[in-house]
């Protein structure tokens, strides 16, 4: 049986590779077309757009992971079914449940590999690509003044950072302080800031305005100390899109948001979606089993792949709708993010079990 397990596993991995080879060029081309809208002769160049697309390719691989698992599983097991090899395996005593278990182990290995790719390759590369893109567009005067700005609130302070130079040096800092009746008490503007230890910043070229019983006072300072409200959060992480953050970055940022009393649901959902992606991948590889055994005498593998693609698209769209509705309606985050994947996994296990009992 171990020889058959290795044979099935090898074919499943070949199926994954074939599905990736089919899907990635298509989505990479679509990503490049999207980048071409921002290409200009004096700013964001075509060569940079191509570089950015290739830097976001690992992220695309991770996002398409469950889809690749479904199509790859259908291609691999469907081919074995079309050549009657699955029939021969079952004649030797290999059950459908055992075939599904072997395919699931291959899917688990793939899911773990994608999780590692997401954490240590896809996220850093995508972030570097975004930085390259933003710097090129800023050089071409395509960016607005608010691009890359950061807003934060803690107690009676609201802070805005205009931008980050080299991903860590804040510029154009505005600090608003309010009293209990929400009246503006003071306003601080600093051109730049030096980040020091223990959350201390040194504000440079500072203008301070204060209001006391209707009287306004203005002060101009070369330097001014300020205890940052950003705590342990990394400013470079705060300015990044949610989907580009790794699980560790999301965890740190969620802790910062909760510590400062700010809403964190969007980032919690993003983190749990990452953790739920392996479950969805396992569900998709199990869904390939019914496609392989539903019509064992049919050689039409293309029809099965087309149906599988439709199922995968429906799962992806439904999952996005559920997540967005959960965020909008403030539903339980674990149920919203992990619930659909667990339900699909349970349905896939039931379907495989039903096929196994019906074949006896």
Secondary structure, DSSP 8 states (H G I E B T S, - for coil): -HHHHHHHHHHHHHHHHHHHHHHHHHHHHHHHHHHHTT--TTSS-HHHHHHHHHHTHHHHHHHTHHHHHHHHHHHHHHHHHHTTHHHHHHHTT--HHHHHHHHHHHHHHHHHHHHHHIIIIIHHHHHHHHHHHHHHHHHTT-S-TTTT-EEEEETTEEEEEEEEETTTEEEEEEEEEE-TT--EEEEEEEEEEEE-GGGEEEEEEEEEEEEETTEEEEEEEEEEEEE-S-TT--HHHHTS-GGG--HHHHHHHHHHHHHTT---HHHHHHHHHHHHHHHHHHHHHHHHHHHHHTTTT---HHHHHHHHHHHHHHHHHHHHHHHHHHHHHT--HHHHHHHHHHHHHHHHHHHHHHHHHHT-
